[in-house]
């Protein structure tokens, strides 16, 4: 056995684990095991370093995307290594169907979800993945080609809970040497040879040319990524402070105040937008620098301009704001009401209705309207806005669309606003505008009182 390579690998893995606090407080962890060289090295090094401290479970995910002969061999190797290292194991079979993410992207997403589920099932605290320094360099170039910006150029993170990557500072050649020195066999993915895949083209054709220019390419990119990580963390912290000043979170969307946002450096502007996306979707996967630029470009567009985004998000210019949100399905609501006493809950809107014999108009609040019940034509109902809706004003009919425009009612809220109506037409665009009919007077005998509230 080559003692030098063994010590070097173990020391590197241990240093990486300590640097990023990968296994602090971890008693039980999942090893994403493919039976390939990276996962075999991961199992052996972690078993050596954390023997009797952490209970490791091997999880092999079978996507059924390659010939069965290879998959069967990998499953057999998984069982063999679980037995050799006295570890529990689990074989998970997934059926992958093509989505907008593509087969590979969908498989990756499903694999990570399966690993998380298994970790929760065993009450684990971490999932160890076998990504190495070659993977980091390849991802760096892949993101560079896609134009993913500084955040994308950070490539693969060493730690993003619950995922940890203890081999992240090791080159593939070092891993292979380690396995040979310990006589550990492994499987090889035959698809790694196909140049139809962009990553393989980078791996076999493009990166070797860069290595001729700079043999220390891996270390150079690793240092670059570390610098980018530090810069990005600082800017992220600053952007978090700015977010509290320029953004407002409501159900299903975040509004950004354009005038306030433009006072800050473009780097901060971009990160405020990214934070809005992350707050809505939890991750930034699938979003590139071009999407951030598209959102920021709305500042120069007319109100109403809307653009689609990945992950079923949208961005829209609304007067002096840009809204980033999750589209809500359009629903047509039509509910008959009891004028004596009624209480309705429609999404985030609470409506309370009652009949009184007297009411002090001096105590009328913005969330309340009153009507002379005898001046109305039943039945009364609460409904959604409809095309062509209008309301009676002191100077005649006015389209609801015009009312919204004059009051600069946010575009994303217009479809959610409810109408109080009788047989004749709209009495109240709730919270927005009242019709000029059925005002109460001293001769009014029955007063319809309508209150509304938004609890969140």
N, C-alpha and C positions, 0 to 999 in steps of 0.2 A: 504494500500500500504506500502511495506517495503521501508521506506525512505532511509535507509542506502544503500541498494543494488542499488536503483535508483541513488542516488548521486554518488556512487562509479563508476557505469557504465558511467554516463554522464561525470564525471571528467576525467575518463580514455580516453574516446573518444575525449574529448576536448584537453587533453594533447597530445595525439597522433597526432591530426590534427595540433596542433601548432608546435610540435617537427619537423614534416616533411613538414611544410608549405603546407599542402594539399589543403587548400581552399583560399590561398592568391590570391586576384584578381579574384576569381571565382564569377560570377554573375548567371550562369546557369549551371546545372550539371545533369548528368544521374545517376540514381541508378539502377544497375543491379538487378532486382527484380525477385526472384523465388517463393515467398510466403512462403519460408521456414523460420526457426527461425532466421537465420543470417540476411537475407534481411529485415525481419520485424523489427528486432532490429535496423538495419542500418537506415531504414526509420524513425523510431520513435526518435532515438537519434539525427540524423541530423536535423530533423524537430524542435526538441526542442532547439538545440544549434544554428541553423542558420535561425530561423524563420524570415521572412521578409528581409533576407539578400541574400539568394540564392534561385533561382527558380529551384526546383527539378522535374525531369521527371522520371517516372517509366517505365522501359523497361523489358518486360517479353519475353524471347526467347523460343519458342516451337520447339524442335528438332524432335518431333514425334517419339521418341525412346522408349517411355513407353506407357502403356495402356491409351486409350483416357479418361477413367473415372478420372484418376489422373490429366491428363493435363487440362481437363475441370474445375476441382475443383480449380486448381492453377490459371487458367485464371480468374475465378470468384472472387477468393480472391484478385487478383491483382486489378481488377476493384473496389472491395469493399474498399481496402486500398487507392487507388487513390482518391476515393470520400471522404473518411474519413479525409484525410490530404490535400484535396483541391489541388491535384497535377495532372498534365497531365500524361497520360500513353499511351504506345504503345505495342501492341502484335505483335511480329515478328515470322512468321512461316518459318522454314528452312527445307530443304530436305538434309539429311546427307548421303553421300555415302562413303563407306570404301576406304581409301587411305593407303599409307605406314605408316601414323601416327596412324592408327587404328581408330575405330569408335569414341572412347572418345576423342582422340587427334584431329581428324578432326572436331568434334562437337565444341570443345573448340576454335579451330582456327576460325571457322565460326562464333561462338558466339561473339568473340572479334571484328571481322571485322564488324559485324552487329551493335555492340554497338558504334564503332568508327564512322560508317556512320551516325547513328542517332544523335550522338553528333555534328557532323559537320553540319547536317541538321538544328539543332536548334541553331547553333552558341554557343554551350556549351564549357566549358573549362576543364571539368573533368568528369571522370566516376568512381563512387564509387562502390567498390566490397565488398562482405560480408565475406571475409576470416578472420578467427579468429586464436587464438594461437594454437588450436588443429590442424588446417590445416597446420600451420607452422611446428609443431613437426612431423606430418605425412610426410610432404614433405621432411623434413630433413632426415628422415630415408629412404624414397624412393630413394632419391638422393645418400645417403650413400651406399645403396645396389647396385645402378647402377654404382657407382664409378665415380660420377660427379665432384670430386675434390672440392677444397675450394670454388670456385664460386657456385657450386651446393649446397654446404652445407649452403650457405647463405639463402637457402630455398626461401620463398616468400617475395619479397621486399614490404615494407610498401608503397612505392611510386615509380612508373615508369610511367612517363607521357604518356598518360593522366590518367592512372589508379591510384587510391588511395584506401587504405584499412584501414579505420578508426577503425575497430574492431580487428586489428592485435594483440593487447596486451590483449585481453579478451579470457578467456577459455569458452568452450561451456557450461559448467555447470553454469557459471555466466550469460551467455546470456539467458539460459532457466529460471533461477531464476528471471531475470529482466522482461521477458515476462509474467511470472506467476504473478509477483507483480503488473503488469499493466493490467492484464487480456487481453492480446493480443493473439489471436489464430493464428495458422500457420499450414502449411501443412508439411507432412513428406515424404521424398523420401524412398519408400519401398526397393529400390535397395541397400540402405546403410546397409541392414542386410545380404546381400549375401557375403559369405566368399570366393567366387570364385574370387572376385576382390582383388588385392593385398592391396590396401589402406584399405579396410574393414578388412582384415586379420590383418593388423597392428593395426588398431583402436580397434578391439574387443578382440584380442588375445595376441599380442606381447607387445604393449605399456602398457597395464595393469600390465604385469609382471615387466616391468621397473619401474613402479610407486610403486610397492611393495619394490623395492630396494631403490628408491629415490622418495618420495612423492612430492618433489619440482622439478620434471623432467622438467616441462614446463618452469619454470623460469631459470633452469640451461641451457637448450638448447637456450632459448632466449638470455641469456648472452653470450653464445658461439657464436651465430650468430652475435651478435653485435660486438664481438671481430674480428670475421672473416671479417665482413663488413669493419671495420676500416683498417685492414691489407690489404684487397683486394683493397680498394680505394687508399691506399698509393702505392701499387705495380702497380696498373693501371696507376697512374700518372707517375711513373718511366718508365713504359713500353711505354707510349706515347712519352716520350723523346727519348727512344731508337729506336722507330719505324722510326723516321725521319732520323736516321743514317744508319739503316740496310735494309729498305724496299723502294720499288718504286712502285707507283700505276700507272697502265696504263689501257686502256680500257679492262674491263672484267677480269683483273687479278692483283695480287700483287706478286712481286718477292722479296724474302728474301735472303740477302747475308749471306751464311752459315758461312764463316770465321769470319765475323764481329759479327754475332749473337752469336756464340759460346764463345765469350769473356765475355758474361754476365752470371749471375747466372741463373740456370735452371728455377727458378720461373719467372724471367723476360722473358726468352725464351718462356715459355708457354703462357704468356700473350701477347707477340708480335704476336704469331700465332693466339691467340683468337681475337686479335684486327683486324688482317687481315681478318678473317672469318666474323667478325661483320661488317667491312667496306664493304664487298662484299654482305652480305645478310641482314644486318640491325639488326639481332638478333643472339643469340647463342643457341636458343632453338633447341633441337635435337642433339646438339654436346656434347659429353662426354669426360672425361679425356683420354679415350682410343684413340679417334680420334686425339687429340692434340699430344699424344705420337706417333701415327703412322706417323703424318706429320714430327715431329722432327726426327724420326728414319730414314728418307730419307737421312739424312746427311751422313750415312754410306753405302748408296746404290750406284749402278752404275748410270751414267747419262742415263736418259730415263725411269727409274723406275717410275711408275704411280700408284696412289691408288684412288679409288672412295671414296667420302665423302657424308654425308647427304646433303639435300637441293640442290642436283644436282651440287655440287662442286667437284673439283678434286685437288690433289696435285701431283706434279711431280718434280723429281730431274733433273736439267739442269745444268750440269757442276758444277760450284761453287755456284749455286743458287737453292732454292726451290720455285717453282711457285705454288701459290694457286689461282685457277681461276674457271671461269664459262665456261663450254665447249661450243664451237661455232659449229653450224651445218656446215658440210662440203658441200661447194657449188662448182659446176663446172662452171667456168666463161669462156666465149669465146666471145670476142667482136672485130669485124672488125674495123679498124681505118682509118681515112682520113689522109694521109701523109702531105697534104698541111697545114691543120690547124684542130686540134681536141683537145677536153678537156674532160677527163673522171673522174668520181668520183666512186670509188669502195670501199665501206665501209669507212675506214679511210685513203684511198690512193687517192691522186689527181695526175693525169697524164696530162701533157700538151705536145702536139706534134705540130711541125711546120717544114716547109722546108725553109732553108736559102741558099744563094749563097756563103757565106763565114763565117768562124768561127775561132776565135783566140783560139787555143788549150791551150794557157797559162792561159786562163780564165775559163777553164773547172773545174766545181765544182763537189763534190762527188755525188750530187743529179741529175747529168746530164750525158748523153752519146750522142755521135754523130756518124752517120754512113754515108757512101757514098751511096746515094740512088740508084745509077745506079748499085751498087754491090749487091743489094738485089733482091729477087724474090717475087713479090707480089702474093697474097694479104698479107698484114701485119695485125697482130691481137695481142690483149692482152688476155692471158688466164691463168688459174690456172695451178699449177704443176700437172703432170701426172706420173704414174708409168713408170719407165724406161727412164725418161727424161735424156738427156745428152747435153753437150755443147762442141763446138769445142775450143780447146786450142792450144797453140803453139806446144805442144808435143803430140797432138792427142785428141781423145774424152775423156771426163770425165763425169761420172754420176753426176747428180745434187745432189743426196744423198751424194756423196763423197765430193762435194764442200761444202755442209752444214756442214759436219763433220769436215773438215779441218778448216773452218772459225768459228767453234763453234756457228753456228747460233742457237738461242734458239728454242727448239723443238716446243713450242706452237705457234711460228710465222711461221714455215715452210709452213704450209698449206695455209697461208694467202698471201705468197709472189707471185707476179704476174710475168709472163714471157712475154717478147716482142719477137714475132716470125715472121718469113716469111715462105715461102713455103718449104724452105730447112731445117729449124730448129730454135732453140733458138738463138736469137741475144743477149739478155740481161736478166739475172735473176735480175730483177729491184732492184737496191741498193746493189746487192751482187757480181755478176760476169758478165763480158762482154765476148762475143765470140771473136775469133781471126779473124773474117771475117769483110769485108767492112769498113776498116779503111779509114779515109779521107787523101787526099794528095793534093799537089799543083794542080794536074790535075782534082780534084773533081769539078764537076759542080753543083750538087745539094746535100745539106747536110741535112740529117734528124736529127733534134734536139729533144731529149726527156728529159723532166724534171719531177721529181716527188716530192711530199711533203706529210708529215703526219701532218695535222694541230693540232691534239690533241695528 
